[in-house]
Amino acid sequence: MNPQSHTNRTHCIRCGECCMKSSPTLQISDLQLLENGTLRKEQLYTIRAGELIADNIRDELRLTDEELMKLREKPAGGCIFHDADGNACTIYENRPAQCAAFACWDAGEFMRVYDTPKLIRRDLVEDGVLLGLMEKHEERCGYNILEAIVKDVQARGEQALGEILEIMKFDYRLRPFVAEKLSIPSAEMDFLFGRPVVDTITMFGLKVVRDADGGFLLTTLENGGS
């Protein structure tokens, strides 16, 4: 939500629009919320560099050049901590920095907070094995790698599509493997490895179809992407 969209207001009227539209990106100052238990890793997901995002500040879709961490959202949209019945934030006293700074009638404080360093996975992960797995995942499944292969589909056809499928399979299989072998809740996998490639592949105008044997098939989106 653009903080300048309601310039006729001077205070919060608890309309809930900011909470229902999306969830906040976390700043480095929000690290304390994980340290004090207000937030847990399974309530977060990572947007990896090169991923397509809806930038509400610039009011555009763009590829992010930095890693971002966000609170999860409800299936129908909106922050998981928004109580629709009471139209209130359930962690209001310990809400993230962007939420505390947000005022839809004045963008000043929000933009000051927005321009401070963002929270990233390495601020929360110290285990060397996990860090190594995250690095290997990025080497195999980085969006820069996917983009290069997608651009080569027309020239290399089935070979390029096969390489994309192998990347998706690696990403898909790594998550339950890490959860089981390292006894980490499966809900934390989107924090550790970002959103599944089978979901984000739509940014390249492709979509995944599961065949009868549970395998992956790639096809183009009818509208050319989303």
C-alpha positions in Angstrom: 0.0 0.0 0.0 1.3 3.4 -0.9 1.5 5.5 2.3 0.6 8.7 0.4 -2.8 7.3 -0.8 -4.9 9.0 1.8 -3.6 12.6 2.2 -6.9 13.8 3.6 -6.4 11.8 6.8 -4.5 12.9 9.9 -4.8 9.7 12.0 -5.5 6.0 11.7 -9.2 5.1 11.4 -8.6 1.3 11.7 -9.9 0.6 8.3 -7.5 -2.4 8.1 -6.7 -1.7 4.5 -2.9 -1.8 5.0 -3.1 -5.2 6.9 -5.6 -6.8 4.5 -3.7 -5.9 1.3 -0.3 -7.4 2.1 2.2 -8.2 4.9 5.3 -6.2 5.8 8.9 -6.8 4.8 11.1 -7.1 7.8 13.9 -4.7 8.7 17.0 -5.6 10.6 15.5 -3.8 13.7 12.8 -6.6 13.6 15.4 -9.2 14.7 14.3 -8.5 18.3 10.9 -9.9 17.4 12.3 -13.3 16.7 14.6 -13.2 19.6 11.7 -12.4 22.0 9.4 -15.0 20.5 6.9 -12.7 18.9 7.7 -14.1 15.5 8.8 -17.6 14.5 10.6 -18.7 11.4 7.6 -20.7 10.2 5.6 -17.4 10.1 8.1 -16.0 7.6 9.0 -16.6 4.0 12.0 -15.4 1.9 11.9 -13.6 -1.4 15.2 -14.4 -3.1 17.2 -12.0 -5.2 15.9 -12.0 -8.8 12.3 -12.9 -7.9 9.4 -11.0 -9.3 7.6 -8.9 -6.7 4.7 -6.4 -6.5 6.5 -3.3 -5.3 3.8 -1.2 -3.5 6.3 1.7 -3.1 6.9 2.1 -6.8 3.5 0.7 -7.7 4.9 -1.8 -10.2 6.0 -5.4 -10.7 9.8 -5.7 -10.7 12.6 -8.1 -10.1 14.1 -7.5 -6.7 17.9 -7.1 -6.6 18.0 -8.0 -2.9 16.9 -10.7 -0.5 13.7 -9.8 1.4 11.9 -11.5 4.3 8.2 -11.1 4.8 5.5 -12.3 7.1 3.3 -15.0 5.7 -0.1 -14.0 4.3 -3.5 -15.7 4.6 -4.7 -17.8 1.6 -7.1 -15.1 0.7 -4.5 -12.3 1.2 -3.5 -10.1 4.0 -1.2 -10.4 7.0 -1.5 -13.6 9.1 -1.6 -11.4 12.2 -4.6 -9.4 11.1 -7.8 -10.3 13.1 -10.6 -9.8 10.6 -13.4 -10.0 13.2 -11.9 -7.4 15.4 -10.1 -5.6 12.5 -7.0 -5.4 14.6 -3.4 -6.5 14.7 -2.9 -9.5 17.1 0.7 -8.5 17.8 0.1 -4.7 17.8 2.4 -3.9 20.8 5.2 -5.9 19.1 4.5 -5.2 15.4 7.2 -5.0 12.8 9.0 -1.7 12.2 7.2 -1.0 8.8 3.8 -1.5 10.5 4.7 0.8 13.4 5.9 3.5 10.9 3.1 3.2 8.5 0.7 6.2 8.1 -1.4 6.3 5.0 -1.6 10.1 5.2 2.2 10.7 5.5 4.9 8.6 3.9 7.9 10.3 5.7 8.5 7.9 8.7 7.6 4.8 6.7 10.2 5.7 4.0 12.8 6.4 6.6 12.3 2.9 8.1 12.0 1.3 4.6 15.4 2.7 3.7 17.1 1.0 6.7 18.8 -2.4 6.2 16.5 -5.4 5.7 16.5 -8.6 7.7 17.9 -11.6 5.8 18.3 -15.3 6.4 21.9 -15.0 7.5 20.9 -12.8 10.4 18.9 -15.7 11.7 20.8 -18.8 10.6 24.1 -19.7 12.2 24.3 -23.4 11.6 27.1 -24.1 9.1 25.3 -27.1 7.6 22.2 -25.1 6.9 24.2 -22.2 5.5 25.9 -24.6 3.2 22.6 -26.1 2.0 21.2 -22.6 1.4 24.3 -21.7 -0.7 24.0 -25.0 -2.7 20.3 -24.3 -3.3 21.1 -20.8 -4.6 23.9 -22.3 -6.9 21.4 -24.7 -8.4 18.1 -22.8 -8.2 19.1 -19.1 -8.4 16.7 -17.0 -10.4 19.6 -15.7 -12.5 20.2 -19.3 -13.6 16.5 -19.9 -14.3 16.2 -16.7 -16.3 19.2 -17.6 -18.5 17.8 -21.1 -19.3 14.3 -19.7 -20.0 15.8 -17.3 -22.5 17.4 -20.2 -24.2 14.3 -22.3 -24.5 13.5 -21.2 -28.0 17.0 -22.1 -29.2 17.5 -25.3 -27.3 13.9 -26.5 -26.9 13.4 -29.7 -24.9 17.0 -29.7 -23.5 16.4 -26.3 -21.8 13.0 -27.3 -20.5 14.6 -30.5 -19.1 17.1 -28.3 -17.2 14.3 -26.2 -15.8 12.5 -29.4 -14.6 15.7 -30.6 -12.9 16.0 -27.4 -11.0 12.4 -27.6 -9.9 12.8 -31.2 -8.8 16.0 -30.3 -6.8 14.1 -27.5 -5.1 11.1 -29.7 -4.5 13.0 -32.6 -3.0 15.4 -30.7 -1.0 12.8 -29.3 1.4 11.4 -32.6 2.9 14.9 -34.0 2.9 16.2 -31.1 5.0 13.2 -31.2 7.3 13.6 -34.9 8.0 17.4 -35.1 8.2 17.9 -32.0 10.4 14.6 -32.3 12.3 13.4 -28.8 11.2 9.7 -28.1 10.9 8.6 -28.3 7.3 6.9 -25.0 7.7 10.3 -23.3 8.0 11.4 -24.4 4.5 10.0 -21.3 2.8 12.1 -19.2 5.2 15.2 -21.3 4.5 14.9 -21.7 0.7 12.3 -19.2 -0.4 9.0 -19.9 -2.1 9.0 -23.2 -4.1 10.1 -22.8 -7.7 7.1 -24.8 -8.8 5.1 -21.8 -7.6 7.3 -18.9 -8.7 8.1 -20.3 -12.2 5.0 -18.4 -13.4 7.2 -15.3 -13.4 8.7 -16.7 -16.5 5.4 -17.3 -18.2 5.5 -21.0 -17.4 3.4 -23.2 -15.1 3.7 -26.7 -13.6 1.2 -29.4 -14.3 1.5 -32.6 -12.3 1.1 -35.8 -14.3 -0.6 -39.0 -13.1 2.6 -40.4 -11.7 3.3 -37.3 -9.6 5.9 -35.9 -12.0 6.2 -32.4 -13.3 5.2 -31.1 -16.7 5.9 -27.6 -17.9 3.5 -25.6 -20.0 3.1 -21.9 -20.9 0.6 -19.7 -19.2 -2.3 -18.8 -21.5 -2.0 -15.1 -20.7 1.8 -15.2 -21.0 2.6 -14.8 -17.3 1.4 -13.4 -14.1 
